[in-house]
Amino acid sequence: MWDSSIVWDFRFLRLAREVSSWSKDPSTQVGAVIIDDNNRVVSIGYNGFPRSIEDDERLNNREEKYKIIVHAEMNALLFANRSLEKCTLYTYPFMPCPRCASMLIQSGISRVVSPENPHTGWEEDFKTSRQMFAEAGVFLHEYSEFE
């Protein structure tokens, strides 16, 4: 029998996957969901350009895109409109980068859940995020099998 916490984790990872599909980024679509300790959705976010910035050819120019894109985790933090102490962040398709990890730690997020990272090109960044979460006491759970 499945642990009910795993069932909820998979539900919210599926929701993060759905939210990721709203991103217009042609190469990497990321979704984030923040929930409280009663399994209520607090906020969602996906990666994209800031409001009023047109989704244009810059989405296809990696160097230009990375200068202006807002990560899914950051959008979820910005739109939360409440304290995030003891909340959980779900991300899809991989864990937060170090820049987002620092903001999540500062916001009071106590737990981060994501699928394991299939993108070895970002492994050094994810290693840094793992170290930051561990040092700050943020529980990180990466599911090797998710679906």
BAVEX-794403 format. One record per atom (N, C-alpha, C): z, x, y; residue in one letter; atom name. Coordinates in steps of 0.001 Angstrom, whole numbers, m for minus. Each point is the difference from the previous one (the first is absolute). Example, Ala and Ser with C-alpha at 12.3 -4.5 7.8 and 13.67 -1.06 7.14 Angstrom:
BEGIN
{up=7800 | east=13190 | north=m5690 | residuo=A | atomo=N}
{up=0 | east=m890 | north=1190 | residuo=A | atomo=CA}
{up=0 | east=900 | north=1200 | residuo=A | atomo=C}
{up=m720 | east=m350 | north=1050 | residuo=S | atomo=N}
{up=60 | east=820 | north=1190 | residuo=S | atomo=CA}
{up=730 | east=m770 | north=1090 | residuo=S | atomo=C}
***
This chain:
BEGIN
{up=0 | east=836 | north=m1187 | residuo=M | atomo=N}
{up=0 | east=m836 | north=1187 | residuo=M | atomo=CA}
{up=0 | east=878 | north=1248 | residuo=M | atomo=C}
{up=m731 | east=m418 | north=1000 | residuo=W | atomo=N}
{up=m134 | east=764 | north=1230 | residuo=W | atomo=CA}
{up=1205 | east=m189 | north=901 | residuo=W | atomo=C}
{up=391 | east=1062 | north=632 | residuo=D | atomo=N}
{up=1038 | east=m46 | north=1015 | residuo=D | atomo=CA}
{up=m546 | east=m780 | north=1196 | residuo=D | atomo=C}
{up=803 | east=m914 | north=563 | residuo=S | atomo=N}
{up=m488 | east=m826 | north=1110 | residuo=S | atomo=CA}
{up=m376 | east=841 | north=1217 | residuo=S | atomo=C}
{up=644 | east=1171 | north=191 | residuo=S | atomo=N}
{up=m362 | east=843 | north=1142 | residuo=S | atomo=CA}
{up=m1412 | east=568 | north=m160 | residuo=S | atomo=C}
{up=m400 | east=277 | north=m1231 | residuo=I | atomo=N}
{up=m1368 | east=482 | north=m243 | residuo=I | atomo=CA}
{up=m998 | east=m1115 | north=283 | residuo=I | atomo=C}
{up=335 | east=m1203 | north=m386 | residuo=V | atomo=N}
{up=m879 | east=m1144 | north=274 | residuo=V | atomo=CA}
{up=m208 | east=m142 | north=1510 | residuo=V | atomo=C}
{up=1093 | east=74 | north=769 | residuo=W | atomo=N}
{up=m132 | east=m105 | north=1455 | residuo=W | atomo=CA}
{up=m785 | east=1185 | north=559 | residuo=W | atomo=C}
{up=267 | east=1205 | north=m499 | residuo=D | atomo=N}
{up=m751 | east=1171 | north=467 | residuo=D | atomo=CA}
{up=m1497 | east=m207 | north=m200 | residuo=D | atomo=C}
{up=m399 | east=m470 | north=m1168 | residuo=F | atomo=N}
{up=m1418 | east=m198 | north=m271 | residuo=F | atomo=CA}
{up=m584 | east=m1112 | north=871 | residuo=F | atomo=C}
{up=767 | east=m1033 | north=255 | residuo=R | atomo=N}
{up=m474 | east=m1066 | north=889 | residuo=R | atomo=CA}
{up=m297 | east=555 | north=1392 | residuo=R | atomo=C}
{up=933 | east=788 | north=528 | residuo=F | atomo=N}
{up=m190 | east=518 | north=1349 | residuo=F | atomo=CA}
{up=m1045 | east=1113 | north=54 | residuo=F | atomo=C}
{up=m160 | east=751 | north=m1085 | residuo=L | atomo=N}
{up=m1104 | east=967 | north=m46 | residuo=L | atomo=CA}
{up=m1344 | east=m723 | north=m22 | residuo=L | atomo=C}
{up=m77 | east=m1109 | north=m716 | residuo=R | atomo=N}
{up=m1241 | east=m788 | north=8 | residuo=R | atomo=CA}
{up=m269 | east=m565 | north=1396 | residuo=R | atomo=C}
{up=1050 | east=m426 | north=687 | residuo=L | atomo=N}
{up=m175 | east=m478 | north=1373 | residuo=L | atomo=CA}
{up=m477 | east=1137 | north=907 | residuo=L | atomo=C}
{up=574 | east=1185 | north=m143 | residuo=A | atomo=N}
{up=m442 | east=1159 | north=784 | residuo=A | atomo=CA}
{up=m1460 | east=327 | north=m300 | residuo=A | atomo=C}
{up=m393 | east=m140 | north=m1269 | residuo=R | atomo=N}
{up=m1412 | east=221 | north=m361 | residuo=R | atomo=CA}
{up=m897 | east=m1014 | north=714 | residuo=R | atomo=C}
{up=414 | east=m1261 | north=29 | residuo=E | atomo=N}
{up=m778 | east=m1030 | north=698 | residuo=E | atomo=CA}
{up=m92 | east=316 | north=1491 | residuo=E | atomo=C}
{up=1114 | east=368 | north=605 | residuo=V | atomo=N}
{up=15 | east=330 | north=1428 | residuo=V | atomo=CA}
{up=m904 | east=1203 | north=273 | residuo=V | atomo=C}
{up=m48 | east=963 | north=m917 | residuo=S | atomo=N}
{up=m861 | east=1174 | north=190 | residuo=S | atomo=CA}
{up=m1465 | east=m390 | north=126 | residuo=S | atomo=C}
{up=m389 | east=m1084 | north=m649 | residuo=S | atomo=N}
{up=m1408 | east=m430 | north=39 | residuo=S | atomo=CA}
{up=m412 | east=m518 | north=1381 | residuo=S | atomo=C}
{up=957 | east=m223 | north=882 | residuo=W | atomo=N}
{up=m307 | east=m461 | north=1352 | residuo=W | atomo=CA}
{up=m450 | east=1148 | north=904 | residuo=W | atomo=C}
{up=252 | east=1245 | north=m419 | residuo=S | atomo=N}
{up=m402 | east=1163 | north=786 | residuo=S | atomo=CA}
{up=m1517 | east=136 | north=2 | residuo=S | atomo=C}
{up=m538 | east=409 | north=1123 | residuo=K | atomo=N}
{up=m1442 | east=215 | north=112 | residuo=K | atomo=CA}
{up=m388 | east=1454 | north=m246 | residuo=K | atomo=C}
{up=965 | east=835 | north=m324 | residuo=D | atomo=N}
{up=m271 | east=1408 | north=m287 | residuo=D | atomo=CA}
{up=m856 | east=82 | north=m1257 | residuo=D | atomo=C}
{up=m1189 | east=586 | north=97 | residuo=P | atomo=N}
{up=m892 | east=34 | north=m1165 | residuo=P | atomo=CA}
{up=429 | east=973 | north=m1097 | residuo=P | atomo=C}
{up=899 | east=939 | north=295 | residuo=S | atomo=N}
{up=360 | east=985 | north=m1022 | residuo=S | atomo=CA}
{up=1392 | east=m214 | north=m594 | residuo=S | atomo=C}
{up=959 | east=m441 | north=792 | residuo=T | atomo=N}
{up=1363 | east=m146 | north=m499 | residuo=T | atomo=CA}
{up=641 | east=m1241 | north=604 | residuo=T | atomo=C}
{up=227 | east=m981 | north=m832 | residuo=Q | atomo=N}
{up=664 | east=m1223 | north=453 | residuo=Q | atomo=CA}
{up=1432 | east=28 | north=m513 | residuo=Q | atomo=C}
{up=952 | east=m95 | north=940 | residuo=V | atomo=N}
{up=1413 | east=85 | north=m338 | residuo=V | atomo=CA}
{up=702 | east=m1250 | north=502 | residuo=V | atomo=C}
{up=913 | east=m521 | north=m828 | residuo=G | atomo=N}
{up=802 | east=m1148 | north=388 | residuo=G | atomo=CA}
{up=1476 | east=312 | north=m134 | residuo=G | atomo=C}
{up=815 | east=m638 | north=846 | residuo=A | atomo=N}
{up=1447 | east=189 | north=m33 | residuo=A | atomo=CA}
{up=685 | east=m1352 | north=164 | residuo=A | atomo=C}
{up=1084 | east=m178 | north=m743 | residuo=V | atomo=N}
{up=811 | east=m1215 | north=77 | residuo=V | atomo=CA}
{up=1452 | east=431 | north=87 | residuo=V | atomo=C}
{up=725 | east=m566 | north=960 | residuo=I | atomo=N}
{up=1429 | east=257 | north=125 | residuo=I | atomo=CA}
{up=736 | east=m1280 | north=m380 | residuo=I | atomo=C}
{up=993 | east=154 | north=m879 | residuo=I | atomo=N}
{up=805 | east=m1162 | north=m402 | residuo=I | atomo=CA}
{up=1479 | east=298 | north=239 | residuo=I | atomo=C}
{up=778 | east=m1073 | north=137 | residuo=D | atomo=N}
{up=1441 | east=182 | north=159 | residuo=D | atomo=CA}
{up=684 | east=m47 | north=m1363 | residuo=D | atomo=C}
{up=1316 | east=63 | north=6 | residuo=D | atomo=N}
{up=727 | east=49 | north=m1268 | residuo=D | atomo=CA}
{up=84 | east=m1344 | north=m704 | residuo=D | atomo=C}
{up=m614 | east=m1039 | north=564 | residuo=N | atomo=N}
{up=m119 | east=m1303 | north=m657 | residuo=N | atomo=CA}
{up=m1434 | east=m284 | north=m440 | residuo=N | atomo=C}
{up=m815 | east=1048 | north=m77 | residuo=N | atomo=N}
{up=m1413 | east=m101 | north=m398 | residuo=N | atomo=CA}
{up=m819 | east=m887 | north=928 | residuo=N | atomo=C}
{up=349 | east=9 | north=1272 | residuo=R | atomo=N}
{up=m784 | east=m727 | north=1002 | residuo=R | atomo=CA}
{up=m861 | east=991 | north=764 | residuo=R | atomo=C}
{up=m1255 | east=m372 | north=234 | residuo=V | atomo=N}
{up=m913 | east=866 | north=746 | residuo=V | atomo=CA}
{up=447 | east=66 | north=1456 | residuo=V | atomo=C}
{up=167 | east=1209 | north=478 | residuo=V | atomo=N}
{up=398 | east=256 | north=1385 | residuo=V | atomo=CA}
{up=m1225 | east=322 | north=838 | residuo=V | atomo=C}
{up=m917 | east=785 | north=m569 | residuo=S | atomo=N}
{up=m1188 | east=421 | north=743 | residuo=S | atomo=CA}
{up=m1048 | east=523 | north=m973 | residuo=S | atomo=C}
{up=m1238 | east=7 | north=468 | residuo=I | atomo=N}
{up=m1103 | east=590 | north=m754 | residuo=I | atomo=CA}
{up=m842 | east=831 | north=958 | residuo=I | atomo=C}
{up=m800 | east=895 | north=m544 | residuo=G | atomo=N}
{up=m903 | east=796 | north=823 | residuo=G | atomo=CA}
{up=m1090 | east=614 | north=m850 | residuo=G | atomo=C}
{up=m1106 | east=293 | north=635 | residuo=Y | atomo=N}
{up=m1103 | east=721 | north=m651 | residuo=Y | atomo=CA}
{up=m528 | east=1025 | north=977 | residuo=Y | atomo=C}
{up=m711 | east=1001 | north=m519 | residuo=N | atomo=N}
{up=m493 | east=1054 | north=868 | residuo=N | atomo=CA}
{up=m1210 | east=m473 | north=795 | residuo=N | atomo=C}
{up=m38 | east=397 | north=1250 | residuo=G | atomo=N}
{up=m1120 | east=m369 | north=863 | residuo=G | atomo=CA}
{up=185 | east=548 | north=1399 | residuo=G | atomo=C}
{up=m994 | east=m230 | north=821 | residuo=F | atomo=N}
{up=63 | east=451 | north=1389 | residuo=F | atomo=CA}
{up=985 | east=m867 | north=783 | residuo=F | atomo=C}
{up=544 | east=547 | north=1085 | residuo=P | atomo=N}
{up=899 | east=m794 | north=840 | residuo=P | atomo=CA}
{up=m717 | east=m1226 | north=568 | residuo=P | atomo=C}
{up=783 | east=m993 | north=376 | residuo=R | atomo=N}
{up=m592 | east=m1209 | north=565 | residuo=R | atomo=CA}
{up=m885 | east=356 | north=1194 | residuo=R | atomo=C}
{up=m1058 | east=m743 | north=149 | residuo=S | atomo=N}
{up=m999 | east=156 | north=1070 | residuo=S | atomo=CA}
{up=m892 | east=1225 | north=m173 | residuo=S | atomo=C}
{up=190 | east=763 | north=m1073 | residuo=I | atomo=N}
{up=m889 | east=1129 | north=m294 | residuo=I | atomo=CA}
{up=m993 | east=m493 | north=m1045 | residuo=I | atomo=C}
{up=m1259 | east=66 | north=338 | residuo=E | atomo=N}
{up=m1042 | east=m580 | north=m849 | residuo=E | atomo=CA}
{up=m156 | east=727 | north=m1328 | residuo=E | atomo=C}
{up=m149 | east=m779 | north=m1053 | residuo=D | atomo=N}
{up=m308 | east=547 | north=m1322 | residuo=D | atomo=CA}
{up=m1486 | east=344 | north=m20 | residuo=D | atomo=C}
{up=m318 | east=1246 | north=297 | residuo=D | atomo=N}
{up=m1396 | east=407 | north=124 | residuo=D | atomo=CA}
{up=m286 | east=1214 | north=m879 | residuo=D | atomo=C}
{up=m1003 | east=767 | north=350 | residuo=E | atomo=N}
{up=m418 | east=1144 | north=m811 | residuo=E | atomo=CA}
{up=1089 | east=1061 | north=m134 | residuo=E | atomo=C}
{up=1023 | east=m45 | north=852 | residuo=R | atomo=N}
{up=1098 | east=963 | north=m119 | residuo=R | atomo=CA}
{up=727 | east=m138 | north=m1339 | residuo=R | atomo=C}
{up=m88 | east=m1174 | north=m613 | residuo=L | atomo=N}
{up=598 | east=m180 | north=m1324 | residuo=L | atomo=CA}
{up=m655 | east=897 | north=m1053 | residuo=L | atomo=C}
{up=m1229 | east=399 | north=240 | residuo=N | atomo=N}
{up=m729 | east=856 | north=m937 | residuo=N | atomo=CA}
{up=97 | east=1478 | north=342 | residuo=N | atomo=C}
{up=622 | east=324 | north=1125 | residuo=N | atomo=N}
{up=164 | east=1389 | north=432 | residuo=N | atomo=CA}
{up=1459 | east=389 | north=m245 | residuo=N | atomo=C}
{up=240 | east=682 | north=m1098 | residuo=R | atomo=N}
{up=1358 | east=313 | north=m442 | residuo=R | atomo=CA}
{up=828 | east=674 | north=1096 | residuo=R | atomo=C}
{up=m546 | east=986 | north=651 | residuo=E | atomo=N}
{up=735 | east=736 | north=1037 | residuo=E | atomo=CA}
{up=381 | east=m924 | north=1162 | residuo=E | atomo=C}
{up=m926 | east=m798 | north=457 | residuo=E | atomo=N}
{up=253 | east=m930 | north=1103 | residuo=E | atomo=CA}
{up=967 | east=m1111 | north=m432 | residuo=E | atomo=C}
{up=m228 | east=m532 | north=m1186 | residuo=K | atomo=N}
{up=830 | east=m1094 | north=m517 | residuo=K | atomo=CA}
{up=1461 | east=412 | north=m83 | residuo=K | atomo=C}
{up=283 | east=1194 | north=m529 | residuo=Y | atomo=N}
{up=1382 | east=431 | north=m184 | residuo=Y | atomo=CA}
{up=735 | east=199 | north=1318 | residuo=Y | atomo=C}
{up=m726 | east=187 | north=1076 | residuo=K | atomo=N}
{up=638 | east=144 | north=1311 | residuo=K | atomo=CA}
{up=547 | east=m1325 | north=517 | residuo=K | atomo=C}
{up=m606 | east=m1115 | north=m417 | residuo=I | atomo=N}
{up=370 | east=m1278 | north=625 | residuo=I | atomo=CA}
{up=520 | east=m1072 | north=m948 | residuo=I | atomo=C}
{up=m143 | east=184 | north=m1289 | residuo=I | atomo=N}
{up=396 | east=m1065 | north=m932 | residuo=I | atomo=CA}
{up=1528 | east=m142 | north=m62 | residuo=I | atomo=C}
{up=444 | east=m1226 | north=m174 | residuo=V | atomo=N}
{up=1422 | east=m293 | north=m183 | residuo=V | atomo=CA}
{up=196 | east=m277 | north=m1489 | residuo=V | atomo=C}
{up=914 | east=734 | north=m618 | residuo=H | atomo=N}
{up=247 | east=m167 | north=m1430 | residuo=H | atomo=CA}
{up=640 | east=m1353 | north=m289 | residuo=H | atomo=C}
{up=m198 | east=m480 | north=m1211 | residuo=A | atomo=N}
{up=530 | east=m1296 | north=m423 | residuo=A | atomo=CA}
{up=1516 | east=m70 | north=171 | residuo=A | atomo=C}
{up=682 | east=1065 | north=m385 | residuo=E | atomo=N}
{up=1456 | east=28 | north=99 | residuo=E | atomo=CA}
{up=450 | east=m134 | north=1451 | residuo=E | atomo=C}
{up=m703 | east=683 | north=896 | residuo=M | atomo=N}
{up=351 | east=m63 | north=1420 | residuo=M | atomo=CA}
{up=m234 | east=m1403 | north=550 | residuo=M | atomo=C}
{up=m1107 | east=m616 | north=m379 | residuo=N | atomo=N}
{up=m252 | east=m1372 | north=446 | residuo=N | atomo=CA}
{up=1097 | east=m942 | north=m500 | residuo=N | atomo=C}
{up=411 | east=165 | north=m1236 | residuo=A | atomo=N}
{up=1074 | east=m856 | north=m532 | residuo=A | atomo=CA}
{up=1299 | east=220 | north=782 | residuo=A | atomo=C}
{up=304 | east=1246 | north=339 | residuo=L | atomo=N}
{up=1202 | east=273 | north=795 | residuo=L | atomo=CA}
{up=m101 | east=m625 | north=1386 | residuo=L | atomo=C}
{up=m1161 | east=151 | north=627 | residuo=L | atomo=N}
{up=m181 | east=m502 | north=1364 | residuo=L | atomo=CA}
{up=102 | east=m1512 | north=100 | residuo=L | atomo=C}
{up=m422 | east=m705 | north=m1030 | residuo=F | atomo=N}
{up=m23 | east=m1459 | north=55 | residuo=F | atomo=CA}
{up=1227 | east=m654 | north=m628 | residuo=F | atomo=C}
{up=972 | east=791 | north=m434 | residuo=A | atomo=N}
{up=1171 | east=m554 | north=m681 | residuo=A | atomo=CA}
{up=878 | east=m841 | north=926 | residuo=A | atomo=C}
{up=202 | east=416 | north=1222 | residuo=N | atomo=N}
{up=798 | east=m757 | north=980 | residuo=N | atomo=CA}
{up=1426 | east=m298 | north=m451 | residuo=N | atomo=C}
{up=569 | east=902 | north=m780 | residuo=R | atomo=N}
{up=1397 | east=m136 | north=m406 | residuo=R | atomo=CA}
{up=473 | east=1315 | north=m586 | residuo=R | atomo=C}
{up=1288 | east=99 | north=m234 | residuo=S | atomo=N}
{up=544 | east=1191 | north=m634 | residuo=S | atomo=CA}
{up=m543 | east=108 | north=m1426 | residuo=S | atomo=C}
{up=m287 | east=1219 | north=m408 | residuo=L | atomo=N}
{up=m519 | east=230 | north=m1347 | residuo=L | atomo=CA}
{up=1020 | east=702 | north=m896 | residuo=L | atomo=C}
{up=1242 | east=46 | north=439 | residuo=E | atomo=N}
{up=1073 | east=586 | north=m808 | residuo=E | atomo=CA}
{up=23 | east=m683 | north=m1367 | residuo=E | atomo=C}
{up=30 | east=806 | north=m1042 | residuo=K | atomo=N}
{up=89 | east=m455 | north=m1389 | residuo=K | atomo=CA}
{up=m1232 | east=m755 | north=m487 | residuo=K | atomo=C}
{up=m1108 | east=103 | north=701 | residuo=C | atomo=N}
{up=m1247 | east=m636 | north=m448 | residuo=C | atomo=CA}
{up=m769 | east=941 | north=m918 | residuo=C | atomo=C}
{up=m948 | east=m569 | north=m721 | residuo=T | atomo=N}
{up=m878 | east=745 | north=m899 | residuo=T | atomo=CA}
{up=m1421 | east=m77 | north=523 | residuo=T | atomo=C}
{up=m697 | east=1122 | north=m67 | residuo=L | atomo=N}
{up=m1415 | east=59 | north=370 | residuo=L | atomo=CA}
{up=m821 | east=192 | north=m1269 | residuo=L | atomo=C}
{up=m1028 | east=m833 | north=m166 | residuo=Y | atomo=N}
{up=m973 | east=136 | north=m1084 | residuo=Y | atomo=CA}
{up=m1307 | east=460 | north=606 | residuo=Y | atomo=C}
{up=m615 | east=1023 | north=m598 | residuo=T | atomo=N}
{up=m1305 | east=462 | north=476 | residuo=T | atomo=CA}
{up=m992 | east=52 | north=m1153 | residuo=T | atomo=C}
{up=m1241 | east=m241 | north=355 | residuo=Y | atomo=N}
{up=m1098 | east=71 | north=m963 | residuo=Y | atomo=CA}
{up=m1189 | east=618 | north=715 | residuo=Y | atomo=C}
{up=m712 | east=960 | north=m575 | residuo=P | atomo=N}
{up=m7 | east=439 | north=m1395 | residuo=P | atomo=CA}
{up=842 | east=1232 | north=m288 | residuo=P | atomo=C}
{up=719 | east=521 | north=1003 | residuo=F | atomo=N}
{up=819 | east=1185 | north=m216 | residuo=F | atomo=CA}
{up=1168 | east=19 | north=974 | residuo=F | atomo=C}
{up=870 | east=975 | north=m173 | residuo=M | atomo=N}
{up=1212 | east=106 | north=805 | residuo=M | atomo=CA}
{up=m303 | east=446 | north=1437 | residuo=M | atomo=C}
{up=967 | east=m131 | north=907 | residuo=P | atomo=N}
{up=m207 | east=375 | north=1403 | residuo=P | atomo=CA}
{up=m161 | east=1506 | north=206 | residuo=P | atomo=C}
{up=m739 | east=339 | north=1038 | residuo=C | atomo=N}
{up=m166 | east=1387 | north=421 | residuo=C | atomo=CA}
{up=1289 | east=464 | north=691 | residuo=C | atomo=C}
{up=165 | east=1295 | north=259 | residuo=P | atomo=N}
{up=1223 | east=487 | north=649 | residuo=P | atomo=CA}
{up=252 | east=m609 | north=1387 | residuo=P | atomo=C}
{up=m1044 | east=m207 | north=777 | residuo=R | atomo=N}
{up=171 | east=m588 | north=1331 | residuo=R | atomo=CA}
{up=584 | east=m1409 | north=m121 | residuo=R | atomo=C}
{up=m533 | east=m799 | north=m916 | residuo=C | atomo=N}
{up=541 | east=m1347 | north=m217 | residuo=C | atomo=CA}
{up=1383 | east=67 | north=m630 | residuo=C | atomo=C}
{up=206 | east=940 | north=m923 | residuo=A | atomo=N}
{up=1315 | east=144 | north=m638 | residuo=A | atomo=CA}
{up=1077 | east=224 | north=1055 | residuo=A | atomo=C}
{up=m299 | east=824 | north=993 | residuo=S | atomo=N}
{up=1006 | east=264 | north=1041 | residuo=S | atomo=CA}
{up=339 | east=m1271 | north=767 | residuo=S | atomo=C}
{up=m985 | east=m827 | north=297 | residuo=M | atomo=N}
{up=244 | east=m1247 | north=720 | residuo=M | atomo=CA}
{up=741 | east=m1012 | north=m882 | residuo=M | atomo=C}
{up=m311 | east=m32 | north=m1267 | residuo=L | atomo=N}
{up=698 | east=m904 | north=m921 | residuo=L | atomo=CA}
{up=1477 | east=372 | north=m108 | residuo=L | atomo=C}
{up=263 | east=1284 | north=m92 | residuo=I | atomo=N}
{up=1378 | east=478 | north=m57 | residuo=I | atomo=CA}
{up=734 | east=m396 | north=1281 | residuo=I | atomo=C}
{up=m620 | east=240 | north=1141 | residuo=Q | atomo=N}
{up=630 | east=m338 | north=1285 | residuo=Q | atomo=CA}
{up=272 | east=m1488 | north=136 | residuo=Q | atomo=C}
{up=m855 | east=m837 | north=m598 | residuo=S | atomo=N}
{up=135 | east=m1453 | north=152 | residuo=S | atomo=CA}
{up=1094 | east=m591 | north=m890 | residuo=S | atomo=C}
{up=495 | east=769 | north=m972 | residuo=G | atomo=N}
{up=1047 | east=m492 | north=m881 | residuo=G | atomo=CA}
{up=m478 | east=m531 | north=m1337 | residuo=G | atomo=C}
{up=m1305 | east=127 | north=m279 | residuo=I | atomo=N}
{up=m512 | east=m395 | north=m1313 | residuo=I | atomo=CA}
{up=789 | east=763 | north=m1058 | residuo=I | atomo=C}
{up=482 | east=m705 | north=m1027 | residuo=S | atomo=N}
{up=836 | east=663 | north=m1004 | residuo=S | atomo=CA}
{up=m723 | east=250 | north=m1320 | residuo=S | atomo=C}
{up=m1174 | east=m616 | north=m154 | residuo=R | atomo=N}
{up=m724 | east=120 | north=m1269 | residuo=R | atomo=CA}
{up=m1489 | east=m83 | north=274 | residuo=R | atomo=C}
{up=m781 | east=828 | north=m708 | residuo=V | atomo=N}
{up=m1461 | east=m5 | north=101 | residuo=V | atomo=CA}
{up=m551 | east=m102 | north=m1410 | residuo=V | atomo=C}
{up=m970 | east=m907 | north=m189 | residuo=V | atomo=N}
{up=m596 | east=m217 | north=m1317 | residuo=V | atomo=CA}
{up=m1512 | east=91 | north=147 | residuo=V | atomo=C}
{up=m634 | east=740 | north=m897 | residuo=S | atomo=N}
{up=m1460 | east=131 | north=14 | residuo=S | atomo=CA}
{up=m502 | east=372 | north=m1390 | residuo=S | atomo=C}
{up=m1309 | east=m168 | north=m220 | residuo=P | atomo=N}
{up=m571 | east=552 | north=m1235 | residuo=P | atomo=CA}
{up=m16 | east=1527 | north=101 | residuo=P | atomo=C}
{up=m35 | east=678 | north=m1140 | residuo=E | atomo=N}
{up=m152 | east=1457 | north=16 | residuo=E | atomo=CA}
{up=m1303 | east=365 | north=671 | residuo=E | atomo=C}
{up=m22 | east=1182 | north=598 | residuo=N | atomo=N}
{up=m1150 | east=460 | north=767 | residuo=N | atomo=CA}
{up=m1115 | east=527 | north=m891 | residuo=N | atomo=C}
{up=m1192 | east=m629 | north=50 | residuo=P | atomo=N}
{up=m1126 | east=525 | north=m760 | residuo=P | atomo=CA}
{up=m821 | east=1031 | north=792 | residuo=P | atomo=C}
{up=321 | east=179 | north=1289 | residuo=H | atomo=N}
{up=m786 | east=872 | north=892 | residuo=H | atomo=CA}
{up=653 | east=1370 | north=116 | residuo=H | atomo=C}
{up=m384 | east=921 | north=m845 | residuo=T | atomo=N}
{up=638 | east=1307 | north=m17 | residuo=T | atomo=CA}
{up=m243 | east=782 | north=1291 | residuo=T | atomo=C}
{up=m995 | east=m351 | north=776 | residuo=G | atomo=N}
{up=m260 | east=680 | north=1274 | residuo=G | atomo=CA}
{up=1120 | east=m185 | north=1005 | residuo=G | atomo=C}
{up=812 | east=m1031 | north=m169 | residuo=W | atomo=N}
{up=1112 | east=m271 | north=914 | residuo=W | atomo=CA}
{up=1341 | east=341 | north=m617 | residuo=W | atomo=C}
{up=m6 | east=660 | north=m1133 | residuo=E | atomo=N}
{up=1241 | east=249 | north=m728 | residuo=E | atomo=CA}
{up=1012 | east=797 | north=820 | residuo=E | atomo=C}
{up=m444 | east=955 | north=802 | residuo=E | atomo=N}
{up=955 | east=773 | north=817 | residuo=E | atomo=CA}
{up=706 | east=m900 | north=1005 | residuo=E | atomo=C}
{up=m737 | east=m909 | north=631 | residuo=D | atomo=N}
{up=620 | east=m953 | north=926 | residuo=D | atomo=CA}
{up=1002 | east=m881 | north=m732 | residuo=D | atomo=C}
{up=m378 | east=m492 | north=m1176 | residuo=F | atomo=N}
{up=895 | east=m871 | north=m741 | residuo=F | atomo=CA}
{up=1233 | east=765 | north=m492 | residuo=F | atomo=C}
{up=m162 | east=1266 | north=m312 | residuo=K | atomo=N}
{up=1144 | east=824 | north=m387 | residuo=K | atomo=CA}
{up=994 | east=92 | north=1163 | residuo=K | atomo=C}
{up=m530 | east=178 | north=1201 | residuo=T | atomo=N}
{up=855 | east=59 | north=1191 | residuo=T | atomo=CA}
{up=714 | east=m1332 | north=204 | residuo=T | atomo=C}
{up=m725 | east=m1102 | north=m163 | residuo=S | atomo=N}
{up=619 | east=m1325 | north=151 | residuo=S | atomo=CA}
{up=1108 | east=m195 | north=m1024 | residuo=S | atomo=C}
{up=m249 | east=397 | north=m1236 | residuo=R | atomo=N}
{up=1024 | east=m132 | north=m1043 | residuo=R | atomo=CA}
{up=1264 | east=776 | north=380 | residuo=R | atomo=C}
{up=m203 | east=1221 | north=504 | residuo=Q | atomo=N}
{up=1144 | east=822 | north=399 | residuo=Q | atomo=CA}
{up=759 | east=m643 | north=1157 | residuo=Q | atomo=C}
{up=m736 | east=m538 | north=970 | residuo=M | atomo=N}
{up=641 | east=m653 | north=1139 | residuo=M | atomo=CA}
{up=815 | east=m1210 | north=m445 | residuo=M | atomo=C}
{up=m592 | east=m841 | north=m845 | residuo=F | atomo=N}
{up=716 | east=m1183 | north=m482 | residuo=F | atomo=CA}
{up=1266 | east=400 | north=m759 | residuo=F | atomo=C}
{up=m118 | east=999 | north=m865 | residuo=A | atomo=N}
{up=1159 | east=444 | north=m781 | residuo=A | atomo=CA}
{up=1111 | east=511 | north=922 | residuo=A | atomo=C}
{up=m372 | east=814 | north=961 | residuo=E | atomo=N}
{up=994 | east=565 | north=911 | residuo=E | atomo=CA}
{up=679 | east=m1078 | north=845 | residuo=E | atomo=C}
{up=m754 | east=m1039 | north=371 | residuo=A | atomo=N}
{up=536 | east=m1073 | north=848 | residuo=A | atomo=CA}
{up=689 | east=m1109 | north=m800 | residuo=A | atomo=C}
{up=m49 | east=79 | north=m1317 | residuo=G | atomo=N}
{up=640 | east=m1017 | north=m826 | residuo=G | atomo=CA}
{up=m804 | east=m1288 | north=m119 | residuo=G | atomo=C}
{up=m1308 | east=94 | north=202 | residuo=V | atomo=N}
{up=m884 | east=m1159 | north=m179 | residuo=V | atomo=CA}
{up=m505 | east=30 | north=m1439 | residuo=V | atomo=C}
{up=265 | east=m1064 | north=m749 | residuo=F | atomo=N}
{up=m430 | east=m61 | north=m1391 | residuo=F | atomo=CA}
{up=m1508 | east=m208 | north=m53 | residuo=F | atomo=C}
{up=m691 | east=848 | north=m750 | residuo=L | atomo=N}
{up=m1450 | east=m101 | north=m179 | residuo=L | atomo=CA}
{up=m285 | east=m316 | north=m1451 | residuo=L | atomo=C}
{up=m768 | east=m1064 | north=m226 | residuo=H | atomo=N}
{up=m420 | east=m329 | north=m1360 | residuo=H | atomo=CA}
{up=m1529 | east=m34 | north=m29 | residuo=H | atomo=C}
{up=m582 | east=885 | north=m796 | residuo=E | atomo=N}
{up=m1442 | east=22 | north=m201 | residuo=E | atomo=CA}
{up=m288 | east=m491 | north=m1407 | residuo=E | atomo=C}
{up=m731 | east=m1105 | north=m107 | residuo=Y | atomo=N}
{up=m339 | east=m553 | north=m1309 | residuo=Y | atomo=CA}
{up=m1241 | east=694 | north=m551 | residuo=Y | atomo=C}
{up=136 | east=527 | north=m1216 | residuo=S | atomo=N}
{up=m1148 | east=647 | north=m650 | residuo=S | atomo=CA}
{up=m973 | east=m1036 | north=m525 | residuo=S | atomo=C}
{up=518 | east=m1142 | north=m362 | residuo=E | atomo=N}
{up=m865 | east=m1088 | north=m473 | residuo=E | atomo=CA}
{up=260 | east=m1224 | north=863 | residuo=E | atomo=C}
{up=m1023 | east=m389 | north=722 | residuo=F | atomo=N}
{up=135 | east=m1182 | north=851 | residuo=F | atomo=CA}
{up=m1215 | east=m880 | north=m190 | residuo=F | atomo=C}
{up=217 | east=m1234 | north=m248 | residuo=E | atomo=N}
{up=m1030 | east=m1057 | north=m44 | residuo=E | atomo=CA}
{up=547 | east=m1225 | north=m575 | residuo=E | atomo=C}
***
